[in-house]
């Protein structure tokens, strides 16, 4: 889902379109979207706010990558993701 209500964002859909077809649960921030499509915590934050603005329910994925886990940075990474998502 894209955070904008209208516009052309190839590969993503607006929250308005999702509500029109009866979707109510939106998965955001999946690790593959973060890794392969460079979705940042700030991008996910915008999407969370758009979901809530449209009375949808966000299912927010958080987590560290393998390198971060191997270097024992899990707590810092998760803390930063959560702070950014709800900030």
N, C-alpha and C positions, 0 to 999 in steps of 0.2 A: 504494500500500500504506500502511496505517496502522501505527504502531509498536506499538500495543496488540494483545495476542493475542486478546482478546475485547471485545465491546462493539458499540454501534451508532454507526458513523461513516459516515454517508451519503456515498456517492461514493468510498469507499475500502474496501479489503478487508484482512483480517488476514493476517499471515504464515502462520498455521496453515492457513487455507483455501487459500492458494497452494500450500503443500507437499502438501496432500491431493490436489490436482489435477495434481501433477507439475511445477509451475513451479520452476525453479531459478535463473533470472536475472531480477533485478528492476531496472528503470530508476528512478533516484531523482534528484530535483532538476532536472528539465527546466525550461528557461527559461520556458516557458508556464505551468507549474504555479507557479513562483515568482512570475511577474508577475500572473496572473489569479486565483490562489487564495491569494496572500500566503504562500507557503511560505518560511519563513526557513531560514537555515543551521542554526539549532538544531533545527528540525523535521526537516531532512534528516539531521542527526546522530543523532537518535533512531531514524529509520528505518534508517540504516546499521547501528546496533547491533542492532536487531531482526532485520534480515536475517542478520547474522553469527551471532546467537544461535540461529537456526533452520537454520544450515548452508546458507544460500542464497548466491548470488553477487550482490553489488551492482554495477550499472553506474551510476556516479555522474557526473552532468552538472554541470560547473562553467562559469562564463563571466560576462562582463560584459554589461551592456545597452549600447545605442547611445550614450547620453549618457556613460556611464563610459568607453567606448572613445574617444569624441570628445575628452574631457577628459584623455586619456592616463592613466587610472586603472586600466588593466587589471591591472598587476602587483599593486597594492594589493588590488584586489577579489579576484583569484584567490588571493592569499596568505591573505587573511582567510577565504575560503570553505574552503580546505584546512585551515587551522588549526582552524576550528570543526568541520569534519566529522570530523577524527580526534582532536580534543581530548578 
